[in-house]
């Protein structure tokens, strides 16, 4: 995987206030051009001195549509925090010079950052270290031996009022609404742009009424030749007039075979972990 191709993760330069300020301004201007406002609450600050682990963690979080800022020292993290307050901080305990625990204590002493959820994601399995981190205000303590999806769960629990129970993957899958036979070759058609074990968002220029129930037919790339047909209820819709939201419908699965649900679960996991080595 080409590390340079991942432009949603930024590795902070050390002790360069002007360069970080310029980067923040450029990022905000870029996102405004895309008609979405970038706020600090969408950013996760990841602190780890091991480049490959930092890279893999960053890629995983980007695939979940978080904006990730990375740095390899606590000092670099503190420098960033003078400029912006992130949605959450993820840090290793064992860092050069100042430790992750030292960073946690400084974050909690600052009134600007003390309410930011701080998650330790570390190779250090010492129970005494874990206890000291929790006493200092750590929101969660995970080891690198834990599956990456546990990191997602921890972020959801500590940052969302209504945490998602299931991973929601951004994707692009052909879908047919209704009883028509699938024809994904000719003409325009609808797309699934997000999917979880329990539902999906379908991009369509003809949003259906809330509460209405319809059959949906689609394929999964990880199950070639496998045609999935489920029944779903429209729980919300976005029209074309709302330019800040993608036109389409949110769908809750009503009737779905257990095997199909397992295939969806496997597809989500395989997509999120593709090319990522977990230790």
Buried (B, 14 or more C-beta within 10 A) or exposed (E): EEEEEBEBBBBBBEEEEEEBEEBBEEBEEEBEEEEEEBEBEBBBBBBBBBEEBBBBBBBBBBBBEBBBBBBBBBBBBBBBBEEBBBBBBBBBBBBEEBBBBBBBBBBBEEEEBEEBBBBBBBBBEEEEBBEBBEEBBBBBBBBBEBEBBEBBBBBBBBBEEEEEEBBBBEBEBBBBBEEEEBEBEEEEBBBBBBBBBBBBBBBBEEBBEEEEEBBBBBBBEBBEEEEBBBEBBBEEBBEEEEEEEBBBBBBEBEEBEEEBBEBBBEBBBEBBBEEBEEE
